[in-house]
Amino acid sequence: MSVRMEGFTPIVVRVPGKVILFGEHAVVGGHDAIVAAVDKYITVKCNVVPVKVNEAASLNAEVIFNGSINKDSRLISFVESAQDFVGYEDIVKSSGSGIVLSIETGFPLGAGLGSSSALCVGIITCFLLFSNKIDSKLTKEQLELIQDLAHKLELNINPNCSGVDTAASVWGGCISFSGKTKLHSRLDSLSRVPINIIDTGRTHNTAEAVANTHIENADIDEIYDSIGKVTKEAYGYFESGHSSLNDEEGFVASLMNKNNELLVKMGVGCEHAREITAQVYGSKISGAGKGGILVTSRLTATDEKFLAEKGYAFETVLATEKGVVVEEPDLPLYLQHLQLSLGKKLGDLQHSVGTIPQDGYSSAPANIAILKYWGKTPANLQLAMNPSISLTIPGFRSFTHIQLSKTKATLTGDDKRANKFLRKICPLPDEYFLSYESFNTFPSSCGIASSASGFSALVGAVADCLGLPKVMSKEDYDYWIMNWSRIGSGSASRSIYDGIVRWDHQTIDQVITTEECSHLDHCVVVFNPMPKKVTSSDGHRSVDTSLFQFFRRNGTFESMPRVIQALKKSSTSISDWQTFQHIMENDAMVMHAVMCTSSPPAKYLNRPCTEFLDRFMQFRHKTGLRVAFTIDAGPNPHLIWHKDDASKVLPWLKSDNTWVKLLINREEKGGVLLGKQKYQEYMSQKLIEDIAQYNVIFISGKRYGGKSWLANKLSEIMKFPSFALSDSIKESYCMKNKVDYEEMLKNRELKEEHRSKMVVYAEETIASDCHVWDWTLWEKATKLANKTFIVSDGRRPGDLKFFKRMSNCVHVRVECPDSVRASRGWKKTEVDAKDSETGLDDAEYDFTFQSVSSETSDSDLQDLVTSIKNAFSG
């Protein structure tokens, strides 16, 4: 059972050519030149391909030039230098990927249109993209890097080049370029200006033309100065707002004639150029001048007739507003033909959908990597740098419901990444709406592979919604679901199968069936279930900055066959279990060494986690039990043990009092499941055992509504301590603003006086760290409380989410009429409209308590107490 994976379509880099209007040659001597990037392009396509790193030939990029394998020495020089600039050979060795450059020229080479510079810009841009030193957005800093390196490339074949051509190709527009400082300024008046060019039909070698001109002319500096003066005149004219080369007075034409006469005096030009400039007023040589193109400010009917009779081609080009651009395709080429069949399926649905929603249901498992994927191939391929192998965890599941309709979307999923992915995978006609909702049986974004289960479930739900298994062959369907899952999240492709699954960069397959690994049990020891601050994507981007990455990657290739063989025998062989255990634990810790030594570092492990691992190792050493750990990009270790040892492993785990939650897999089978029936069947099962270390009674309600009174009563009756989120906020606020904290606690009028400012202060701190006050309360409460405590003033959705994730939490909502609140001193202010007062109005709650008077009966309180106790025990 195997599915092949492919890379993306080429990244396409388009680079404009240029026309020098004034100042060629003199710019080499340090004078200014006026140059326009024009809408003639060289296109460089960058394909990323797998290579054999042990073959010397594979360590050089392959170049296809206008459809044929390149043999041009200039291009070879450009490519070799570009490789050196980005450390291409090291990247190939570490990633197993190289590039093929396909170059297509949209204008003749050696004609004065800046082909050499455009080639340098296109080539270096591709190499920088491949090495992840720039991205497709091309910021100002990235364009400066491209300009610098492209100019250095061109210097290899033309030591006298000024950089003017490179600047035009990088920045676009019409610019004034200083040959002395290499800086440029934009001439906005000439944006998109039409430029007439005439082709002599002759090409030249720019380096030779420039070098020979300099050698042959003793009066070169004087001529340069004269050309410089002409260029300054032209600059002043355009800077004053004139926006055409074809002015009625013929001023630009006269300047072009002067510029050309000086170039001819230098010996620049050829007989064809001289023939044209003698006939066409306002025409001049552009570029090196030993042939190639001429530029003219105007073309009369007489001029056009003359040129046609002589066989000279002419046309009008436009100055471009943009220079180099990267056109990164949305879709992989290998998926585009599948999307065509998807489009046909959408067409089939046009008549059947109408206003009746069409639904898709899917459930997909997470997986825990035994050998981990860390680091992606360059150029945003979503392919792993190293092979990986994982154990599918059937109970740790994502459930996704998709709805396709012609009415407004009704499902409420709002994750930006998921919505963007849906638009990519399922391009809909404007009249369709595609919405979704999704949930997990375990915490997300904290190192438990929620993106793997989430994206594979999302892809499965689309497939079910559109009935793709019915209209595709099994081979095409497996190809589609596997690769689309990978595009969403690399590790999601491993969640398609159950059992033990291998991803070796180009293929993914099940190497050990569920039955063959049925002796393995799994749990997650959760120390922090909140979303991590450094995402896995951020970590992947910086992986190559660690000195350990090269060694770790190579180690995974060596370890892969050994760990598979060990796993196959680990049911009965102690030595094979120990081999599997050693490889998995070593790989996890080396991966975290890579993370910690990357720049910037990605530090996922926390002290409770590392201290637990120390205790775990001591326990295993003492007992000799078959139990091993691994840990993904988060502070939450995964334990895998032999089922025969479960009766000793689990009691020890449950007795450890440092973890927040213990999540134990309770499901045996299941990869991606499609259809409403299976979706509902799995939803109704207890897929994981969720054991919380702490119980929390979370109370929310309005100001003066009775939250504190209820918290005090429950504390008194149930003997649980009560803590207020606002106490930490008040204490921090008072310290910062030099207000008496003890007086604030006693004096309600003082508290109300500062309430608005405290709310603003709390919101500002939450904006930078959304759970800062939740963590402050948690750390205080877990030190002072036994196993249960009360939060007396829940305020925001984020607070409720935090305590739901961290504990076995019941939400008690205090309801109180405004009239009763007013009788207790409440006055409506701007604070009542803030999130701290309204954020939990529509939240789900477990119990409500009616605070209508101070005469609440003991029976009402006792009913609530009984309900809370039942919730905690159930």
N, C-alpha and C positions, 0 to 999 in steps of 0.2 A: 504494500500500500504506500504509494509515493506520489508526490506532486512536485513538478519542477517550478522553480521561481525564476523570474527574469528581472532585469533592471528597467529603468525608465527610458522613455524616448530621449533623444539627444537634447541637451541644453543648447539652445541656439543663441549665438552671439552675433549681433549685426553691427557692423562698423562702417560709418560713412567715409567716402573719399573726401578730397578737398580741392579747392581751387584757390591759388594765391592771386589776390587782386593787385597787390602792390608790395614790393620789397623783397622778392626772392633774390637769393645770392647775398644781398646786403645784410640780410638777417644773420648769415653765417659770421659776418664781421661785427656783430653786436648791435645792429640797427633794428628798428621795428619793422614788422611786416603786417599786412592786413590779409587775413585768410578766411575763407568760408568753408565750412563743412557742407557737402552737397548730397543730394539724394541719389547717389550712386554707391552701392554697398558691396562690401565683402562680407560673406556669411561664413562663420566657423561653427560647425556642429560638433558637440562634444559627447561622444558615447562612452559610458563607463562599462567596462567589460571585465570578467574574471581573467586572471593571468596566472601562469605558472612561474612562481617567484624564483625557482631554481634554474630558470633558463635566462641567460644573459640578454637575449634578444627581447625578452618580455619586459625588461627594465627600461626600455625606451618607448615613448608613445608612437603609435603608428599614425601616418598622415596620408590621407586621400586628398588629392588635389584635382579639382574639376573632374572627378570620376575615376582617376587613375592613381595608382600608388606613386607617391611623390619621390622624385629623384633630384629635385632642384636643390643645389647646394645652399642657396640662401635660406630656404625653408628649413633645411636640416640644421643650419646654424641657429636660426631663430628658436627652433624647438629644443635643441640641446641646451641652449642658454636658459630658456624658460624653465626647463626641468631642473637645472641647477639652482635657479632663484627660489624655487618652492620646495626643494628637497624631494623631488618626485620619486627617486629610487627608494628612499626610506619609506615613503607612503605606500608604494607598491608592495614592498616587503612586509609591511605591518598589516595592510588591509587585504592583500590578495587581489586587488583591483587595479586596473590601469585604464588608459583612455585611448580612443581612436578619434582623431580630429579629421573631419571632412570639411574641406575648404572649397567654397564656390565663389568665383569672382564675378561681380556684376559690371565690371568695366575693365578695359585693357590694362595690363601691367606695363610699367615703364613708359606711361603716357603723360606723366605730370599730374596725375590725379591722386597721388599719395598712396599708391598700392602697398609699398613697403611698410609704411607707418601703419596703415590699416591692418595689414597682416600681423604686425607686431602687437598691436592693441588687441586684436581678436585672439591671438594665440595666448598671450599672457593672461588675458581675462579668463580663458578656459582653464588654464593651469591654476590660477588663484581660486576659481570656483571649486575645482577638483580637490584642492588642498584645504578647503573650508576657511581660507584667509579672507574671503569676501563672500557676499551673498548676492542674490539677484536684485536687491534693492539699490545697489550701487550708490552708497552715501558719498558725500563730498570727500571724506577721508579715503574711501575706497577708490574713487576716481583718481585722486592724487597718487595713490599707490600704483594704479594701472599706468598712469602717465609716466611716472618715474621709471618703472621697470620696462615699459615698452620702449622708451627712449634709449635705455641701456641696451636693449636688444638690437635696436637699429644701429647703434654705434659700432656693433660688431662688423657690419658690412659697409657702413658709411661713417668713418671717423669724423667727418666734417659736418654731419647733420646738425641742424640748429635746434630741433625739437618742435618747430612750428607745425609740421604736418601732424605729429603725434598729438599735440595740444588740440588741434582742430578735430581730429577723429575721436578724442576722448570727450571733449566738452560740447562739441557741436556749436551751431550758431555761426555768426560772423564775429571774429575776434581780432583785436590788435595784440600782437605777440612781441615781446621784447627779446631780441636775440642776446641781450646782455644779462638780464635778470631771470629769463625763462618764465616770467609771469605774463598773464594775459588779462585783458579787460574786454567785456562784451560790448559790441556795437548793436544795441537793440534796434536802431533805426533800420538796419539791414536784415532783420529777422524775416526769413522766408523770401528774400529778394530774388527775383529771376536773374539768372546769369547765362549769357550766351557763350557757348564754347564751340570751338572749331577743332576738328581732329585732322592733323596732317597725315595720319596713317603711319607715322614712323614712331618707333619706340627707342628708348635709350637706357643706359645704365646711369642712374642718378649719381652714385658715388664717383664714377669716373668723370662724369660731366662737371661736377662741382670741383673735384681735385684738379682737373686739367685747366679749368677756367682760372683758378687761383694761381697756378704755375705760370700760365701764358701771359698774364697781365701785370706789368710792372706798376701801372697807375691804379691798381685795384682799390686802394684805400680812398682815393679821390672820387672814384666812381661810386663806391659805397656811400660816401657822404652825400653825393648828389641824389642817389636813389633814396637815401634816408629823408632828404628834404622833400622829395615828391610824396613819399609815404606820409609824412607829417601833414602836408597840405591836404591830402585825401582824408586823413583821420579827422582833421579839424572840420572839414566839409561835412562828413557824415555825423560827427559828434554834435554838430549844430542842429541835427534833425532831418537832414536830407535823406530820403529813403529809396532812391532809385539810382541805378548806374546810368540810365538813359535820360539825363536831364536836358531840358530844352536848350539851355545855353551851351551844351557840349563841354562843360567844365571837366567832367569825369573823363570823357574821351580824350581831351587834351592832356590830362595827367597820365593816362595810360600810354599815349603816344610818347611822352617824355620818358616814362619808365622804360618803354621798349627801346627807344634810341640809346639809352644808357646800357641796356643789356646787350644790344648789338655791338656797341663800342667795346664791351668786355669780350666779345667773341662768342657770345651765347647765341644759339639759333642754328638754323639750317636753311638750305635754299628754299624749301617749301614754306617755312615760316616767313622768310623774307618776301616771298611772292605774295603771301596773304596780307601781311602788314602793309605792304606797298599799296594794295588795292582797298582794304577795309579800314576805314578811318576809325581810330579808337580801339584798335586791336593790339594785343601784346602777347608776348611769350608768357607762359605761366609755368613755374617750376624750373627744373634744371635747364630745359630749353633746347637740348640737342634732338629736337623732334617733339613728338607728343602733341599736347593740346595748346591752343591759344584761347585767350579770353577776350571778349569785346564788349564794350558798353552798349553797342547798338548794332543792329543788322538791318540794312535797307533792302528793298526789293532788288536793287542792282547788285548789292553784295551777295545776296542769296543766289541770284542767277549766275554770278561769276563763280561762286564756290561749287555750285552744281555742275557747271560746265567743266571745271577743273577736277571734279571727282572728290572734293573734300566734304566729308560729312560734317554736319553742324546740328546743334540742338540747344534747347533751353533747359537748364537745370535749376533747381531751387535750393537755396540755403536751408539747411535743416535746423530745427530748434534743438534737437537732441543729438548727442554724440553716440558713444557706444551704448547699446542696450542689450539686456539679457531677456530672452523670451523663454521662460521656463514653462513647459507644458503642464497642464493640469492633470493629464491622464497618461498612464503608461501605454505605450504602443500596443503591447501584447494584450491589453485589456480593451482596446478600442473596438476590436472586432466583436468582442463579447457585448460591449455596450451597444453596438448596432443591433444585435439580437434583442437586447434589453429594450431598445427603442421600438422595435417591432412589437414587442410584448405590450409596451405602453400603448401603441396604436391599437392593438387588439382590445385593450381595456377601455378605449374611448367611449364605446357604446354601452359597456356593461357597468361602468362606475357610476355615471350620472351623479345624483346627489346621495347615493348610498355608499357609505364608506367601505373600503376594502381593507381588511386588516391582515397583519402578519405578526406571528408570534415566534419567538425563539428564546432558548435558554442555552447558555454556554458556560463551561467551567473555567476556572483559573488554572494555572499550572505553576509548579515551583521548579526552577531550573536547578539541576544537579551540576552541570557545567554551564556557566552563565554567559549570556550574550551581553557584552558591554563594549560599546563603541560601534558606530555605524560606518559603512563605507562612505567615501566622499561623495559630494554632489547630490546630497539629499536622497539617496537611493532607498533608504529604509531596508537595507540589507546589512546583515551582521558582519563585523570584521572577523569574527571567529565562530567556529561551530559551537552549538549548544545542544543540551539534551535535558529534557524535563519530565517530571511526573505530573500527569493530569490529576487534579483534585476535584472529583465530581461534585462534592457537597458545597464547595466554594463557588457559587454561581451568580451570574448576572441574568436577569430576566428583562427582555425588551419587547415592547408592543409597538408596532408601526401601524399608522393609519394613512391610507391614500384616499383622497376624496376631492370632489369638486366644490365642496363648501369650505368654509373657513376651518383652519386647523383647530382641533379640539384637544389633542393630547398636550401635556404641559412640559415636556422635556426641554430644557433651556441651556444645556451645556454648549458653549460656543464651538468647541472643537468637534463635538458630535454633529452639530447642525451643519458645519462647514463640510464635514466628511459626507454627510447624507446628500448634500447638493452635488458633490463630486461623483459619488457612486451612482446616483439616480437622477440624472438631469431631466427635469420634468418640464413639460409645456406650461406656459404661464397659468393656464386654467386649473392646474392641479395643486393641491396642498399635501405635503408629506410631514406628518408630525409623529412624535414618539414619546414614550415614557419608559423609564428604566429604573430598576433597583437591584441591589446586591444582597446576598445573604451574609456579607462581611464588609468591614470598613474599606473605603476606597482611598486611593492616593497616598497610601502609607507603607508601601513595600510589600503588598500581598497580591500583586499581579491583577489588580482590578481593571487596568486598561486592556489586558489580554482577554479576559472574559467579557468585558464591556464591548469592545469592538467586534469580537467574533459573534456576540449575540446580536449586535446591531446589523451586521452583514447578513446573519441568518434570518433576521426578521424581514429585511428587504427581500431576500430570496423567497421567503414564504408568502409575503404580500403579493409578489408578482408571479408566483407559481413557477419559478425558474427550474426547479427539479423536474417539472413536467415537460418543459419545452427545450431543455438542454440534455445532451448526452451526459452520462455520469462523469466521463473524463472532463468535459467542458465545465460541468458544474463544480467538480472538485477544484479544478484550476481557478475558476472564478471566485469561489468562496475563500479558498486558501490565500490567494494573492490579494484580494481586497481586504481580508482581515489583516494581512501584513502591512498594507498601506496605512491602515488605521493605527496599528501598533505592532512592531516587529514580532514580539512574543505572542501576539494573538494567533498567529498562524500555527503555533504549537497547541492551541486549545481546540483545534478541530477534531483531533483524535483523542481517545482515551488511552490508558496505559502509559508507556514511556515513549516519548517522541523525540526524534533527532532533527535538528535544523542545521544543515552543513553548508550554508551560504547559497547554494543553488537548488537544493532539493529539501523536501521535508517528508519524513516518513515515520511510521510507527515501527519501532525496533523491538519492542517487547509488549505483548498483549496484556490486557487487564488481568486475564487469568494467570499469566506467567508472573505478574508482580502483585498478586492478591495477598501476599504475606506482608506487604508494606502498609503501615498506618501512618497518619500524618496529623499534626496540629500546628497552630501558630501561637506563640507566646507573645502577647501584645503588651508592649510597654508604652506605646504612644500611638493611638489609633487616629490621630488628627492628620490632615493632609500635610505632607512634608514641604518645607520651605524651598528646598532645592529639588526641582523636578528631575525625573530620570532623563528627560530630553536635554536639560541643561548639562547634566553629567556626561551624557554621550558626546556632547559638542566639545568638551574639553579633554577627552580621554587621551588624545595624542600628546598632550603636554606632560604626561607622566612618564618618567624613565622606566617604570615597571611594565608599561603596557606591551611593549614588544615581547618581553619575556613571557608575560601572562598569555598573550595570544598564541605564541608558538607552543606553549605548554598545553593549551586546550586541544590542539591537533594530536599531540602525543597521547593525551589522556583519554580521548574519546573512545578508541577501540578497547582500551583497558577497562574503562568503567562500564561499558556495555556488557563485556564478557563477565565482569564481576557481578553485575546486577542479575544476569541470567542464572547465576549459581548461588546468589546470596541467600536464597531460601533455606538451603541445607548446609552451606559451607561457611564456617566461621572466618576462614582466611579471606574468602571472597567478600564477605560482608565488610571486613576490616579494610580491604582494598577500596571498595566503594566509599566507605566512610572517610578514609584518608583523602581520596581524590576530591570528594564533594566539599569537605570542610576546608581543605587547603585552597581550593579554587575560590571559595567564598571570601576567605580572609585576604588572599592576594588581590581579589577584585576590590575590596575595600581599601587596600593599600594603594591601588591605582587611583581610586576616588580621592583619597586624602592627599595624594601627592600631585594631583592635577592642578592646573591653574586656570580659573579659581578652583580651590578645593571643594569637594562635595563630601561633607562629613555627616554621615547618616547615623552612626552608632552613638548611643548615649550611655551614661554611666550605669543606670539600672540594667541595661542590656548586657554590657560587658561584664558586670559583676555576676549576673545570672549565668553567663556562659562559663565563668570560672567555677561557680558552684556545680553547674551541670557536668563539667569535665571531671571534677572531683568525685561526683556521684557515680559517673560511668566507670571511672578507674577503680573505684571501690567495689562496685557490683559486677562489672564485666558484662553488663547488659548490651544488647544490640540496639543501640539508639544513636543517631547522628544528627548534627545540626547543619543548617545552612542559613544564609541570611541575604535577602535581596537589598534593593536600594531603599532602606528604611531601618528603623531600630527594633524590628520585630522578628525574632528568630523563628525559623521553621524547624520542627523536629520530625524526623522520620524514624520509626522503630519497627522492629519485627513483631508481628502480632502475638507471637508466643511469649513476648516479654511485656505485653501491655499491662498485665496485672501488677507489675512492679513499677513500670515507668509512670503510669497515670497517677497513682497515689502520691508518688514523690512530687510530681508536677503540681498537683492540687494543693499540696502542703506548703509549697513555696508562696510566701506572702508578699512578693515584690511586684508581680505582674499586675496589669490592670484588667486584662481579659485573657481567657484561654479559649481558643476556638478549635474544636476537634472535629475533623471530618467524619461524617456518619453515612456517607453514600459510597457505594462500590463502583458504579458504572456511569458512563455517559459522556460523550463528546458534545458537539453542537446538536441540539434537538429543535426540530421545527414543528409548528402546528399548535393550535390552541389546546388540544387535548393533552399532549405531553407537557405543555407549558403549565396548565392548571394542575396536572397530576404531580409534577415536581414541586410546584408551589405549595401543595398541601402536605408535603413530607417534611420531616425534621432532618434537614440535610447536614446541619452542623450542630454541635453542642456548644452553646455560647455561655460560658461561665464567667460572671463578673466578680471581681474581688470586692467591689463596693456597691452599696445601695444608696441611692440619692432620692430624696423627696424634693422635687423642684416646684416651688410655688411662684405663680405669676398673678398679676392683677394690676389694677389702677392705683394711682396715688390715693391715699386716705381710704383705700378699699378694704383694709384689714389683713394684708399679707403678713405683716410683722406679728399681729395679734395671733393669727392662726399658727404661725411658725412657733411662737412661744408656747402655745397650748399643746401642740403636737410634741414639742420638745419635753414639756412637763409630763405628758402622759406616756410617751413612748421611750423616754430617757435617751433621746438622741440629741447631740449638740446641733445648734443652729448657727449658720454663718450667712452674712450678707455680702453680696458683691459690692454694694455701695460703700461698705466700710473701708475697703482697700482704696476705692476711688477717693473717698473723703480724706483718708489719711494722706494719700499722695498729693491731693489737691491742696490740703492745708499746709503741708510741708513746703510746697512750691510757692504758695501765696502768703505764707506767714500768718495763717489763721489758726486759732486755738482749736486743736482737734477734739480734745475732751469736752470743751464747751459746745462744739458743733454737735456732738452726740447727745448732749443733754438739752440743748436749746433749739426747739423746732423752728422758731422764727429766724434764728441765724442760719439754719439749714435752708429754709425757703429763700432767704435773701441771696444765698450763693448758688441756689439750685441750677439756674440757667447757665452760669459759668461752669459749674461742675459738669453739667451735661456736655457742654462744648469740649471741655477738657477730656472727658471720657471718650467722646467720639473721635477726637484728634489722636489719642493714643491707640484706639481701636483701629483707626485707618492705617497705622503703621504695623500693628500686630493685633490681628482681629480677636485673639483669645487671651490677651495679656491679663485681663482681670479674672477670667475663668481659671487660668493657670495659677494665679496668685491665691485665689480661694482654695483651689484643689490642693496645692502644696501645704497650705495651712491646715485644712480640714483633715487630710489623710495622716498628718502627724499627730493631731490631737484626738481625732475620732477613732472608734474601733473599726467597724465595717459599714456603718450607716450614719449619714448626716443629712441635715436639711439645708437647702439653699432658700433663703427667705424672700428674695427679691429678684427672681428671674425677669429679665427685661427685653432681651433681644433674641431673634431667631438663632443667632450664632451661639448664645448662651445655652439654649435648649439643645442644639445640635451637639455642643461640646459634652454636656453631661450625659446625653443619650449614648454617645460613642464611648465615653469613659467608664460608664457604670450601668448597673441595672437601675434605670431611672424611671420614676413615675412623675407625671406632670399633673399638678393640682392647680386648677384655675379658680381664683377667688372672684366671684361675681358680686357686684355691689351697685345698687342704683345711684345715680348722680345725686339725688336728693339726700340720701343717707351720707354720702361722701361730703356734701356741702354742710350737713349738720355737724360733721367732725372737723370742719375748718377748711375744706377744700375750696379753692378759688381757681377758676379756669384761667390758664396763662398760655403763652406760646409753647411752653414745655410740653403741654398735653398733646401737641400735634407731632412731636418728635418721635423718632423710631424707638427711643427708650421707653415710651409710654404706649405706642401703638403696635410695635413690632410683633407682639405675640397675640394680637387680637384674633387672628384667624388660624392660629396654630392648633394642631391636634392636641387634645388633652386626655388624660386617663380618668380624671375625676374632677367634678366641680364642687365648690363649697359656696353656699349662699350666705354672704355676710350682710344681713339686713338690719342687725341690731347687736347690741352688746349682750343681749339676753339669749344667745345661742344655747340650745339645750345640750346637756351632756350626751344625750342619745344621738344627736346629729354628729357630734364629734366622734363618738364611739363607732358609728357607722363608717365614717371616713377612715378611722384607725384600722378597723377590721378589713376594709377594702384594700388599704395599703399593704397590710401584712399578708393578705392573700396574694396580692400581686408579686410581692417579693418571694413568697414561698413557692408560687406557681411557676 
